[in-house]
């Protein structure tokens, strides 16, 4: 899967910039880069395949088609940019640029802004959505913004700056509500997909399309501020206020005050006051993103009533107690307090690798040591 492969390239490129001995991480990142370049890039139509088999042949998905994703191609940009920063090989940067232009030519929506998530192999976007999946979503937009932020660090291109700035405004002002949480899926014109006024059966059926994802919200608070910083926007109080609101909304509504950790999902039911927790599990990536954002906010607002540093400490204790496997190492998929069965679940799969965890811990270490980027 392009997402997994690219995330591993990014993690090792990022690690090479953090550890004194960068050689082992550069070697692994180089191996991953060559696989992306030689195997996962579509030499006929451009763009990265979403899935290939071990021999490198593209795989048809359950719809019988070879599908490409803006999300996956964005992570390729992300990984390549980080590896280029670590190694300085212009061929790596050129592939990152090539991927950016592929997204620009095929996925970018010139009419309404943002990017279409799903495309044919030839690069034709599904502008009305595909097989029940709407054409645009917050998860793709935040990670395209994240990838463009990484690329802009090493390639301050004019068009790239325009696209990154537009994504910052789109996520901050359209995708994120004034209350501080993001709508998840959208029509082409950015009308949110909502089942709030539908039956309970319809809401349950479409849970993945319409709920409050606390992990994405608290992560995006960090990603917005990172993008604003890299763009060099001075005194960006608008983004700072919205990022703070996103972190605060999660801590106020999705934080487990008994055991620590943030829950996976909530919902604002029609006619009911406040939010209801409808998914009490606590996936690993949400917990490390909360750790990172809480420490960041503790520096920006040290005297805030939310006491971000205390939340950071509680969160780290939660991670040590319920997520890190002291016997066999690695992180469980979910916190053991709400999902004890994951002790025997796989530690890694195509969606679970070392990207969230290594980034969050390295960011925290840099902040605690006073050496953040």
Secondary structure as UniProt FT lines:
FT   HELIX           2..16
FT   TURN            17..18
FT   HELIX           23..35
FT   HELIX           36..40
FT   TURN            43..45
FT   TURN            54..55
FT   TURN            62..63
FT   STRAND          67..69
FT   HELIX           70..87
FT   HELIX           90..106
FT   TURN            110..112
FT   STRAND          118..120
FT   TURN            121..122
FT   TURN            127..128
FT   TURN            131..132
FT   STRAND          136..137
FT   HELIX           138..154
FT   HELIX           158..170
FT   HELIX           171..175
FT   TURN            178..179
FT   STRAND          185..186
FT   TURN            188..189
FT   TURN            196..197
FT   HELIX           200..205
FT   HELIX           207..209
FT   HELIX           214..231
FT   TURN            234..235
FT   HELIX           237..253
FT   TURN            257..259
FT   STRAND          265..267
FT   TURN            270..271
FT   STRAND          276..279
FT   HELIX           284..300
FT   TURN            302..303
FT   TURN            305..306
FT   HELIX           308..322
FT   TURN            326..328
FT   TURN            336..338
FT   HELIX           340..344
FT   TURN            350..351
FT   HELIX           355..368
FT   TURN            369..370
//
